[in-house]
Amino acid sequence: MFTIQNQSLALGILLICGYFGGQMAKKIRIPAVAGYVLAGVLLGPSFINAVPDSLNQTLGPVKDLGLGMVALLIGAELVWKKIRRLGKSITVIAVVQVITTFVLVYLAIRYLLGQPFVVASLLASLATVTTPVATMAVIREYRAKGPFTSTLMGVIALDDVFCILAVGLSVGLILSMGVEAQALQLAYLVPPLMEVFLSILAGGAVGFLAINILKRITENLETLALLLGLVFLNAGVADYFALSALLMTMTSGIVISNFYSEEPFKVMNYIDLPVFIAFFTLAGAGLHLDVLISNWSIAAVYIVFRVIGKMGGCYLGGHIARADEKVKRHLGTAMLTKAGLSLGLLIYVQNRLYGVVEVAAMLIAVELAAIAFYEITGPIFVRYALFKVGEARVPEARPSKSRKAAQEKAVLSKEN
């Protein structure tokens, strides 16, 4: 098989194959994102192995850019004037669905499958994650707008904060119980709380710095350059200080949109499509379908109970918050995406628990299997929800030359 080793060649092939995958997906009326991912799967180790794992890992900046752009755009949408009426429901739904998902997945893994506490608690924590990249890509593809879409983005933003806390606290609890006869050591619970706090603080500082620069910029392309620099700056600072790049960049977006303006973020439309194509095709190339197949029974339980937790938790949270009926019924369906953030947290778990407690290979395999499943199906669920609530619009198709000529002829005949 032909294996690519050159990064430039790989990016070119990823963009072209991803583009055609997206076009094929549109023809069968599924989100283009799913087509990008499937094109990547064909290019990856599961099939022709044109983009091997070694090359996939060296293209980390592409992943940083994709995740950072989405985090920035979500932050830009969380303008207080827009969401103040939804503030209570967003918070309640986010908290309830995280708790519900964690509890249901933990009980299923721990007692239904009989897995140890470490595996059950970590998988339950990772199950709470909803990755925003695929959701945002579908929202932008179908130009979705309305109270449901605003609620969805708000809940996902809070979900990201809570899931990082959940994973961090689970790791802290396991470290604590492994230190001294299962005695709880509160010191191990402090790092995840500090990570969230410092990420928000640093992201806010970067946001205010960006505002001072934006006030002096008049050209759109200069604005775009600044925002892209902000994305990479947050990713680099987060990596150096072991913070969350997602929370940092999201906070920067919130600060800019609330204390300055939403206008600067419109320039992201210039480059969002090629970035999304490269990001998702690369993500698909990193999926291993053999992992999904070899762990299908345990992964199936994990996937099913995560779906029940997300959908049931959103409905219950919406009922408690007295949210709109459309939100209660369909928000959970749009909360099933899972990809980049899950991988980042999985790596965090491995690094934090290395040499302290044994992290079962099965845990990693099941999480990767779930990511493979949701990477492909998640965008389809988001599309379904957006159309059910009536906030999605079918992408405008360019008329063919013959159709365009017929339209022009009809206009001329009317004028005559």
Residue pairs with C-beta under 8 A, 6 or more apart in sequence:
1 48
1 49
1 50
2 48
2 50
3 49
3 50
3 52
4 10
4 13
4 50
4 51
4 52
4 55
5 55
7 55
7 58
7 59
10 51
10 55
10 59
11 59
11 62
11 278
13 43
13 50
13 51
14 40
14 43
14 51
14 277
14 278
14 281
14 282
14 285
15 274
15 277
15 278
15 281
17 39
17 40
17 42
17 43
17 281
18 35
18 36
18 39
18 40
18 277
18 278
18 280
18 281
19 277
20 39
21 32
21 35
21 36
21 37
21 38
21 39
21 40
21 281
22 32
22 33
22 35
22 36
22 39
22 277
23 32
23 35
24 35
25 31
25 32
25 33
25 34
25 35
25 36
25 38
26 32
26 35
26 395
30 379
30 380
30 383
31 137
31 138
31 141
31 142
31 379
31 380
31 382
31 383
32 137
32 141
33 134
33 137
33 138
33 141
33 276
33 280
33 379
34 376
34 377
34 379
34 380
36 276
36 277
36 280
36 281
36 284
37 280
37 281
37 283
37 284
37 287
37 375
37 376
37 379
38 284
38 376
39 281
39 284
40 51
40 280
40 281
40 282
40 283
40 284
40 285
40 286
40 287
41 47
41 284
41 285
41 287
41 289
41 376
42 48
42 284
43 50
43 51
43 281
43 284
43 285
44 50
44 51
44 56
44 284
44 285
44 286
44 287
44 288
45 52
45 53
45 285
45 288
46 287
46 288
46 289
46 290
51 282
51 285
53 286
56 282
56 285
56 286
59 282
61 232
62 275
62 278
62 279
62 282
63 279
63 282
63 283
63 340
64 231
64 232
64 235
64 245
65 228
65 231
65 232
65 275
65 279
66 133
66 275
66 276
66 278
66 279
66 280
66 340
67 133
67 245
67 246
67 249
67 279
67 340
67 341
68 231
68 232
68 234
68 235
68 245
68 249
69 231
69 268
69 272
69 275
70 132
70 133
70 136
70 137
71 132
71 231
71 245
71 246
71 247
71 249
71 250
71 253
72 227
72 230
72 231
72 249
72 250
72 252
72 253
72 265
72 268
73 136
73 253
73 265
73 268
74 132
74 136
74 153
74 156
74 157
74 250
74 253
75 157
75 249
75 250
75 251
75 252
75 253
75 254
75 255
75 256
75 257
76 253
76 254
76 256
76 257
76 262
76 265
77 150
77 153
77 257
78 153
78 154
78 157
78 253
78 254
78 257
78 258
79 257
79 258
79 262
80 258
82 150
83 90
83 150
83 154
86 147
86 150
86 151
86 154
87 154
88 321
89 151
89 317
89 318
89 321
89 322
89 323
89 327
90 151
90 154
90 155
90 158
91 158
92 317
92 320
92 321
93 151
93 155
93 313
93 314
93 317
93 318
93 321
93 323
93 327
93 331
94 154
94 155
94 158
94 159
94 162
94 317
95 158
95 162
95 317
96 313
96 314
96 316
96 317
96 320
97 155
97 159
97 309
97 310
97 313
97 314
97 316
97 317
97 332
97 335
98 128
98 159
98 162
98 163
98 166
98 313
99 313
100 309
100 310
100 312
100 313
100 316
100 317
101 124
101 127
101 128
101 306
101 309
101 310
101 313
102 124
102 125
102 127
102 128
102 166
102 309
103 124
103 309
104 305
104 306
104 308
104 309
104 312
105 120
105 123
105 124
105 127
105 302
105 305
105 306
105 309
106 120
106 121
106 123
106 124
108 301
108 302
108 305
109 115
109 119
109 120
109 123
109 124
109 301
109 302
110 117
110 120
112 301
113 298
113 301
115 123
115 360
115 362
116 360
117 174
118 174
118 357
118 358
118 359
118 360
118 363
119 360
119 362
119 363
121 170
121 173
121 174
122 167
122 170
122 171
122 174
122 349
122 359
122 363
123 302
123 363
123 366
123 367
124 170
125 163
125 166
125 167
125 169
125 170
125 345
126 163
126 167
126 342
126 345
126 346
126 349
126 367
127 302
127 305
127 306
127 309
127 370
128 159
128 162
128 163
128 166
128 167
129 159
129 160
129 163
129 167
129 338
129 341
129 342
129 345
130 156
130 159
130 160
130 163
130 310
130 335
130 336
130 337
130 338
131 337
131 338
131 339
131 340
131 341
131 342
131 378
132 153
132 156
132 157
132 160
132 246
132 337
132 341
133 276
133 279
133 280
133 337
133 339
133 340
134 280
134 337
134 339
134 375
134 378
134 379
134 382
135 152
135 153
135 156
135 334
135 337
135 378
135 379
135 382
136 153
137 276
137 280
137 379
138 144
138 379
138 382
138 383
138 386
139 149
139 152
139 153
139 382
139 386
140 272
141 395
142 383
142 386
142 387
142 392
142 393
142 394
142 395
143 392
143 393
143 395
144 386
144 391
144 392
144 393
145 391
146 389
146 390
146 391
147 324
147 327
148 324
148 326
148 327
148 330
148 331
148 385
148 386
148 389
148 391
149 386
149 391
151 323
151 327
151 331
152 331
152 334
152 335
152 385
155 314
155 331
155 335
156 335
157 250
159 335
160 246
160 247
160 250
160 341
161 196
161 247
163 341
163 345
164 192
164 195
164 196
164 244
164 246
164 247
164 345
165 192
165 193
165 196
167 192
167 345
167 348
167 349
168 191
168 192
168 193
168 195
168 196
168 348
169 189
169 192
171 188
171 192
171 348
171 349
171 352
171 353
172 188
172 189
172 190
172 191
172 192
173 184
173 188
173 189
174 353
174 356
174 357
175 185
175 188
175 352
175 353
175 356
175 357
176 183
176 184
176 185
176 186
176 187
176 188
176 189
177 183
177 184
178 356
178 357
179 185
179 188
195 242
195 243
195 244
196 244
196 247
198 241
198 243
199 238
199 243
199 244
199 247
199 248
199 251
200 247
200 248
200 251
202 234
202 237
202 238
202 241
202 243
202 248
202 251
203 234
203 247
203 248
203 249
203 250
203 251
203 252
203 255
204 251
204 252
204 255
206 230
206 233
206 234
206 237
206 248
206 252
207 251
207 252
207 253
207 254
207 255
207 256
207 259
208 255
208 259
210 226
210 227
210 230
210 252
210 255
210 256
211 255
211 256
211 259
211 260
213 226
214 223
214 226
214 256
214 260
214 264
215 260
217 223
217 226
220 267
220 270
221 267
223 264
223 267
224 267
224 268
224 270
224 271
227 264
227 265
227 267
227 268
230 249
230 252
231 249
234 245
234 248
234 249
234 252
235 245
235 249
237 243
237 248
238 244
238 245
238 248
239 245
246 341
246 344
253 265
256 264
256 265
257 265
283 339
283 340
283 375
284 375
287 368
287 371
287 372
287 375
288 368
288 372
289 372
291 365
291 368
291 369
291 372
292 299
292 368
292 369
292 372
292 373
294 365
295 362
295 365
295 366
295 369
296 369
298 362
298 366
299 365
299 366
299 369
299 370
299 373
302 366
302 369
302 370
303 370
303 373
303 374
306 336
306 370
307 336
310 332
310 335
310 336
311 332
311 333
311 335
312 332
313 332
314 327
314 328
314 331
314 332
314 335
315 328
315 329
315 331
315 332
317 323
318 324
318 327
318 328
318 331
319 328
323 331
326 388
326 389
327 389
329 388
330 385
330 388
330 389
331 385
333 381
333 382
333 384
333 385
333 388
334 381
334 382
334 385
334 386
336 374
336 377
336 378
336 381
336 382
337 374
337 375
337 378
337 379
337 381
337 382
338 370
338 371
338 374
338 375
338 378
339 371
339 374
339 375
339 378
342 367
342 370
342 371
343 371
346 364
346 367
346 368
349 359
350 359
350 364
353 359
383 392
386 392
399 407
